[in-house]
């Protein structure tokens, strides 16, 4: 059979272009064949590997079509069928084509099956049929299983990383009364360096030297911003500036950072199992990282009691550490850290003293008119008695032009830069 493909159905044959293979309808015959093969393998060789490797899957697909219709697929048709079944049974299903688009950063499925995609301009509707609520929920459950997690009435949400690095979040009814919601954050293996961020308009050219100096002078900093504002992208670009001889310890809840650096050690938190046991939090991982001879300790996102461990590390000789934190502006970072510190049992006064001694700078990113950009750089000062002060050093004017703030001369001196390095500086 050349140039045509068969769509299985009860008592029917249909010649259609290869791209129209229906993997959902091919999947069940393939599952049945695989179950028989797994049983035979187990009987003849206990413990045999029944993983969906390419050769075995191709054989299953060929046999499924031949057995149901007496047809034999050519190499091109077989390849289309195998790719479709693999994606449907073990991959992202209909969402796979969107995730494969190099411009896509987020794929969002709302209750009811409506699909939205972010290609850097904000969420846009996508014409893609996923079926009804049963199909969307089945897809979400299968993705959770791929990530080694469960998603059901007893555990109605999941936050995990899929094989390949895509970050999955899903929530099902009754918590989502309109239907199952799925969010996929696509982490590209190749990130941006500062030059690329400047070229994309995300970073004023005059500020690139300032951020480079932060890393070179081993200043401790936080990248703040809202969800999807570009915190991870900027932090990864800055970590790529760390000298190759230094060892970076990354501590994350779900691995997202992909810095271009030769010596990176990753630690990821572990969620509790179905029995509620085995959880390992970020605070525990930060303590372990301190014993692994780090040159730089990085917490991908401070959102709980791990802030206490990070501040303690930065105040005990581990210069140059950094992380991200959710906040709407640099000025709101102290309040956010105070809330996180309370989760670790820290009083506002104790937290202020620790932060003032540990954190030098806050770099804030935002989404403006669909563009992720660096909006502000601020200097952190204060003490336990007076509290924290976050003073702008670099800001943007109403038209987006970079403007030096009141803390710029002091920051320029600390980083050994000329105050005139930023346009408009005295």
ZAPA-298531 format. One line per field, with one value per residue (C-alpha): residue in one letter; z, y, x. Coordinates in pm, 1 decimal. Layout:
<pts>
rest = A/...
up = Z/...
north = Y/...
east = X/...
</pts>
This chain:
<pts>
rest = X/X/X/X/X/X/X/X/X/X/X/X/X/X/X/X/X/X/X/X/X/X/X/X/X/X/X/X/X/X/X/X/X/X/X/X/X/X/X/X/X/X/X/X/X/X/X/X/X/X/X/X/X/X/X/X/X/X/X/X/X/X/X/X/X/X/X/X/X/X/X/X/X/X/X/X/X/X/X/X/X/X/X/X/X/X/X/X/X/X/X/X/X/X/X/X/X/X/X/X/X/X/X/X/X/X/X/X/X/X/X/X/X/X/X/X/X/X/X/X/X/X/X/X/X/X/X/X/X/X/X/X/X/X/X/X/X/X/X/X/X/X/X/X/X/X/X/X/X/X/X/X/X/X/X/X/X/X/X/X/X/X/X/X/X/X/X/X/X/X/X/X/X/X/X/X/X/X/X/X/X/X/X/X/X/X/X/X/X/X/X/X/X/X/X/X/X/X/X/X/X/X/X/X/X/X/X/X/X/X/X/X/X/X/X/X/X/X/X/X/X/X/X/X/X/X/X/X/X/X/X/X/X/X/X/X/X/X/X/X/X/X/X/X/X/X/X/X/X/X/X/X/X/X/X/X/X/X/X/X/X/X/X/X/X/X/X/X/X/X/X/X/X/X/X/X/X/X/X/X/X/X/X/X/X/X/X/X/X/X/X/X/X/X/X/X/X/X/X/X/X/X/X/X/X/X/X/X/X/X/X/X/X/X/X/X/X/X/X/X/X/X/X/X/X/X/X/X/X/X/X/X/X/X/X/X/X/X/X/X/X/X/X/X/X/X/X/X/X/X/X/X/X/X/X/X/X/X/X/X/X/X/X/X/X/X/X/X/X/X/X/X/X/X/X/X/X/X/X/X/X/X/X/X/X/X/X/X/X/X/X/X/X/X/X/X/X/X/X/X/X/X/X/X/X/X/X/X/X/X/X/X/X/X/X/X/X/X/X/X/X/X/X/X/X/X
up = 0.0/-120.5/-66.9/123.6/480.8/650.7/924.9/1125.1/1184.5/1226.2/890.8/685.2/485.6/386.9/170.7/299.0/301.2/549.8/769.2/856.3/1045.6/1351.4/1634.7/1885.3/1688.8/1611.5/1975.8/2107.0/1864.7/1940.3/2316.0/2274.4/2076.3/2326.0/2616.0/2447.6/2373.1/2732.6/2864.6/2628.3/2722.1/3091.4/3049.4/2852.3/3025.1/3354.8/3390.0/3013.6/2903.1/2753.3/2688.4/2375.0/2166.4/1803.4/1635.8/1850.1/1815.0/1435.6/1435.3/1651.7/1426.2/1111.2/1266.9/1394.0/1045.5/876.0/1120.9/1107.2/733.4/565.7/444.9/446.1/499.2/302.0/484.2/463.7/584.2/860.1/985.7/1001.8/1187.9/1435.3/1513.0/1566.0/1794.1/1994.6/2052.5/2142.9/2377.5/2530.0/2437.9/2435.6/2200.4/1992.7/2187.8/2060.7/1740.7/1943.0/2183.1/1884.2/1755.6/1858.1/1909.4/2168.2/2537.3/2687.2/2583.4/2784.1/2774.1/2944.9/3075.8/2778.0/2560.2/2431.3/2351.7/2386.2/2287.5/2384.0/2117.2/2294.2/2224.4/2503.3/2491.6/2154.0/2067.2/1869.7/1639.5/1775.1/1862.2/2174.2/2208.8/2515.3/2887.2/2900.7/2633.5/2795.5/3137.2/2995.4/2833.1/3161.9/3356.8/3101.5/3113.4/3492.3/3467.7/3230.0/3498.3/3761.0/3940.4/3993.3/3896.2/4018.8/4258.8/4558.3/4412.0/4181.0/4073.3/3954.3/3912.6/3758.8/3476.9/3178.5/3010.7/2780.7/3019.1/2958.1/3282.7/3345.3/3564.0/3555.9/3773.3/3739.7/3868.6/4123.7/4184.9/3825.3/3780.2/3409.3/3328.8/3326.6/3284.1/3153.6/3141.7/2967.4/3008.4/2731.7/2834.2/2534.5/2558.1/2409.4/2601.1/2544.7/2641.1/2725.2/2366.8/2246.2/2511.2/2397.7/2035.4/2129.6/2309.6/2649.4/2790.9/2723.5/2578.0/2842.8/3119.8/2989.0/3126.5/3465.2/3484.8/3368.9/3647.4/3903.6/3814.4/3780.4/4118.5/4284.3/4398.7/4547.3/4366.1/4320.5/3995.0/4068.2/3848.6/3783.5/3637.6/3282.6/3296.0/3203.5/3541.7/3453.7/3110.5/3255.5/3544.3/3307.7/3088.5/3389.2/3514.1/3174.0/3262.4/3569.4/3509.7/3384.0/3677.4/3927.2/4038.5/4031.8/4258.4/4130.0/4374.0/4215.3/4278.0/3911.6/3695.5/3458.8/3456.2/3166.5/3196.3/2934.8/3181.2/3197.8/3570.8/3691.9/3961.8/3987.0/4289.3/4256.9/4526.7/4563.8/4630.8/4874.3/4738.6/4740.5/5107.5/5192.4/5258.0/5105.7/5052.2/5024.2/5025.1/4888.3/5237.5/5287.2/4946.1/5015.7/5327.4/5122.3/4856.3/5118.8/5167.9/4797.4/4762.0/4579.0/4434.6/4365.0/4521.5/4316.4/4428.4/4117.5/4295.9/4659.2/4761.6/5106.8/5409.9/5188.2/5194.7/5545.1/5425.0/5124.2/5336.5/5585.2/5303.0/5155.7/5498.3/5567.1/5291.6/4982.6/4777.1/4436.5/4512.9/4347.6/4284.0/4174.4/4366.0/4265.7/4310.8/4116.3/4155.0/4323.7/4598.8/4686.5/4728.0/5103.0/5171.7/4968.6/5151.9/5484.9/5395.6/5297.2/5610.6/5824.8/5678.9/5812.5/6156.3/6102.9/6258.9/6031.6/6222.1/6188.4/5820.8/5749.4/5905.4/5710.6/5376.1/5413.5/5480.0/5214.0/4909.6/4719.2/4419.7/4287.3/3910.7/3812.5/3490.8/3351.9/3055.7/2868.0/2548.4/2507.9/2549.4/2841.1/2950.7/3233.8/3389.8/3692.4/3888.1/4256.4/4547.2/4879.0/5206.4/5567.6/5890.6/6152.9/6335.8/6042.3/5811.9/5445.8/5184.8/4811.5/4616.5/4233.9/4050.8/3693.0/3577.9/3258.4/3165.4/3036.6/2681.0/2797.5/2774.6/3041.0/3316.4/3608.7/3954.3/4283.1/4379.9/4051.2/4150.9/4453.3/4253.0/3976.7/4232.7/4395.5/4056.0/3947.4/3657.1/3542.5/3641.7/3284.8/3155.6/3159.8/2945.4/3141.4/3445.6/3600.9
north = 0.0/308.0/672.4/584.7/494.1/294.1/435.3/138.5/107.8/-167.4/-342.8/-55.1/35.9/390.3/520.4/857.7/1060.0/918.4/1228.1/1135.5/818.3/814.7/714.6/700.1/419.1/245.0/260.1/-7.1/-283.6/-196.8/-211.8/-554.1/-687.3/-543.0/-704.2/-1046.2/-991.9/-882.1/-1194.2/-1416.8/-1245.9/-1282.1/-1651.3/-1722.2/-1477.8/-1326.7/-963.5/-909.5/-549.2/-458.6/-92.1/66.8/61.0/164.4/-174.0/-358.8/-80.7/-80.2/-454.0/-410.0/-138.0/-343.0/-648.5/-443.5/-311.9/-643.2/-835.4/-595.9/-525.9/-763.6/-466.3/-417.3/-68.1/73.5/226.7/584.9/493.3/275.6/558.2/793.3/533.3/451.7/819.7/878.1/579.3/649.1/1009.2/907.5/621.4/734.2/1101.7/1428.6/1310.9/1588.6/1847.2/1704.9/1910.5/2231.8/2145.3/2066.6/2423.7/2599.7/2928.3/2784.8/2843.7/2745.1/2521.0/2571.3/2350.2/2498.4/2312.6/2210.9/2142.1/2492.6/2516.5/2830.1/2870.2/3130.5/3201.4/3503.3/3733.4/3613.7/3334.9/3293.5/3050.2/2744.2/2545.6/2196.2/1941.1/1735.7/1588.2/1628.5/1622.0/1243.1/1268.4/1570.8/1407.7/1083.6/1282.8/1460.6/1133.4/972.9/1267.7/1248.9/879.1/958.2/1188.9/913.9/1086.1/1017.5/1229.5/1124.5/1221.8/1157.0/1362.3/1611.3/1807.5/1736.8/1951.4/1757.1/1731.8/1507.6/1305.8/1549.6/1843.2/1975.9/2097.3/1968.3/2110.8/1968.7/1996.1/1797.4/1832.5/1896.0/2148.7/2266.7/2269.9/2357.1/2052.9/1936.0/2206.1/2124.7/2362.4/2271.2/2488.8/2408.0/2431.5/2469.9/2298.4/2604.9/2924.8/3285.4/3463.9/3835.0/3932.3/3742.0/3908.4/4248.4/4159.7/4055.1/4383.7/4215.0/4395.2/4747.4/4718.4/4953.9/4724.6/4410.7/4527.1/4589.4/4234.9/4090.7/4283.4/4141.9/3791.3/3882.0/4060.8/3766.7/3982.9/3792.9/3870.9/3771.2/3780.0/3883.3/3886.8/3730.3/3390.2/3358.0/3691.6/3539.9/3490.9/3150.3/3265.6/3561.8/3362.6/3091.5/3355.8/3507.3/3169.2/3114.2/3400.5/3220.7/3129.8/2769.9/2676.1/2737.3/2467.3/2562.5/2381.1/2414.9/2343.2/2335.0/2203.1/2103.8/2131.8/2427.8/2603.8/2510.3/2732.1/2701.3/2606.8/2304.7/2230.3/2222.1/1988.7/1958.5/1869.7/1838.8/1813.7/1495.6/1494.6/1256.6/921.4/797.7/710.3/1062.6/959.9/1027.6/1403.3/1594.3/1972.4/2250.1/2349.7/2003.7/2015.2/2351.6/2202.4/1909.2/2145.6/2318.0/1988.8/1941.7/2197.9/2465.5/2783.1/2920.5/2805.5/2872.7/2819.7/2810.9/2958.0/3065.3/3002.6/2850.2/2782.5/2722.4/3100.7/3058.8/2805.6/3018.5/3330.0/3130.9/2999.8/3344.8/3478.6/3209.9/3262.7/3140.8/3459.0/3493.3/3291.5/3374.0/3263.9/3378.7/3497.4/3591.3/3962.1/4239.8/4490.1/4528.7/4734.6/4440.4/4187.6/4262.5/4186.3/3868.2/3753.5/3836.8/3610.7/3330.4/3382.0/3339.7/2990.4/2912.5/3057.7/3374.7/3700.1/4008.5/4160.0/3850.2/3817.2/4182.3/4143.9/3825.6/3965.0/4295.1/4105.1/3837.0/3997.0/4280.9/4337.0/4258.5/4235.1/4259.6/4121.9/4180.5/4113.7/4434.1/4431.8/4059.8/4109.2/3965.3/4228.9/4344.2/4634.8/4738.2/4680.3/4776.8/4776.3/4609.6/4770.5/4807.6/4616.2/4431.3/4751.3/4976.3/4705.3/4649.6/4922.8/4846.2/5150.0/5170.8/5183.8/5131.9/5182.8/5246.2/5565.0/5574.2/5500.2/5213.6/5399.9/5304.1/5562.2/5558.8/5569.2/5718.0/5404.7/5386.7/5579.3/5354.0/5037.1/5151.4/5211.4/4870.8/4698.6/4911.3/5063.4/5421.4/5597.1/5724.2/5366.0/5405.5/5682.4/5979.1/5906.0/6203.6
east = 0.0/185.3/95.1/-221.3/-298.6/-566.4/-789.7/-919.5/-1289.6/-1544.7/-1583.1/-1448.5/-1144.1/-1063.7/-782.7/-666.5/-344.7/-87.7/-109.2/-468.0/-389.6/-612.5/-376.7/-660.3/-824.4/-497.8/-391.9/-631.2/-523.4/-161.5/-225.1/-384.8/-90.6/153.4/-33.2/-10.0/360.3/429.6/254.6/454.4/779.9/703.9/629.7/946.1/1177.9/1060.4/1160.7/1194.9/1186.9/849.7/932.2/784.4/1102.8/1075.5/1127.5/874.7/619.8/657.2/593.9/283.6/143.3/208.1/39.8/-255.0/-329.3/-265.8/-480.2/-776.9/-779.7/-536.1/-333.7/41.6/180.1/467.2/763.2/632.6/284.8/426.8/645.0/344.3/139.6/417.4/478.4/107.6/56.1/371.5/263.3/-90.5/-4.7/324.2/357.4/164.8/-107.8/-268.6/-67.8/259.4/253.3/217.9/498.3/720.3/680.0/1005.9/818.7/578.4/649.4/312.1/22.8/-295.9/-605.1/-908.9/-1209.9/-1418.0/-1115.2/-1035.5/-662.5/-450.8/-86.6/173.2/432.8/577.9/283.0/59.0/-201.9/-372.5/-654.0/-551.6/-778.7/-727.2/-992.8/-925.4/-1271.7/-1489.3/-1418.1/-1357.9/-1084.9/-918.5/-922.8/-782.4/-501.4/-424.7/-422.4/-190.5/49.1/53.7/135.2/421.6/560.2/530.6/242.2/-126.6/-425.5/-767.2/-1045.2/-821.2/-533.1/-707.2/-399.8/-47.9/263.4/549.5/800.6/739.9/1014.9/1188.4/1159.1/806.0/652.1/300.8/28.5/-322.0/-630.2/-953.5/-1310.9/-1447.7/-1168.8/-1213.3/-1593.2/-1574.1/-1364.2/-1004.5/-739.4/-390.5/-93.6/232.4/541.6/789.9/1153.7/1378.2/1719.3/1888.4/1823.6/1918.1/2235.7/2239.9/2318.6/2013.8/1795.7/1921.0/1847.5/1491.9/1429.5/1405.3/1708.2/1842.6/2191.9/2332.8/2204.4/2378.5/2714.0/2550.7/2410.7/2741.6/2915.0/2668.4/2783.9/3151.6/3161.8/2975.1/2686.3/2392.7/2069.6/1708.2/1514.4/1155.7/848.2/511.6/431.7/562.6/745.7/1082.5/1249.9/1393.4/1511.4/1700.3/1847.6/1971.9/2136.0/2311.7/2430.0/2584.2/2822.8/2961.4/3328.4/3363.7/3588.9/3306.3/3062.2/2691.3/2443.4/2085.9/1803.7/1458.3/1111.6/1076.4/1387.8/1354.8/1690.7/1917.3/2225.0/2496.9/2768.6/3002.1/2973.7/2614.1/2479.6/2101.3/1892.3/1514.7/1252.4/1050.5/679.7/515.6/401.6/41.9/83.4/194.1/554.8/892.8/864.7/1193.7/1153.2/1369.9/1482.2/1632.3/1797.0/1960.5/2117.2/2245.7/2382.1/2596.9/2783.5/2853.5/3131.4/2928.0/3077.5/2730.1/2404.7/2093.8/1734.1/1520.2/1219.4/1190.6/833.0/851.3/1068.5/1373.1/1424.6/1569.0/1826.5/1921.7/1971.5/2176.6/2396.5/2452.1/2543.3/2803.0/3055.5/2866.3/2884.4/2725.8/2413.4/2084.4/1729.1/1386.0/1083.3/730.1/658.6/487.5/772.2/1109.1/947.2/720.0/1000.3/1047.7/681.0/703.8/1016.5/853.9/561.9/799.0/1006.3/697.3/656.2/1004.7/926.4/1133.4/1019.5/1005.1/1295.9/1513.7/1427.3/1510.7/1853.8/1925.1/1806.4/1993.8/2315.9/2262.1/2094.2/2258.1/2031.6/1685.5/1631.1/1263.9/1114.9/768.4/545.6/468.4/261.1/336.0/712.9/907.0/1156.3/1381.1/1195.1/1400.8/1720.4/1714.2/1958.8/1869.5/1976.8/1859.5/1896.1/1696.0/1604.4/1508.4/1376.2/1445.8/1483.1/1471.9/1588.1/1566.1/1898.5/1778.5/1420.6/1224.1/1043.3/687.8/802.4/1023.6/1354.3/1613.7/1658.8/1906.2/1750.2/1870.9/2067.5/2257.3/2573.2/2626.3/2560.8/2795.0/3069.0/3015.0/3032.6/3330.4/3140.9/3132.7/2807.5/2796.1/2771.7/2393.2/2249.1/2119.3/2336.8/2509.9
</pts>
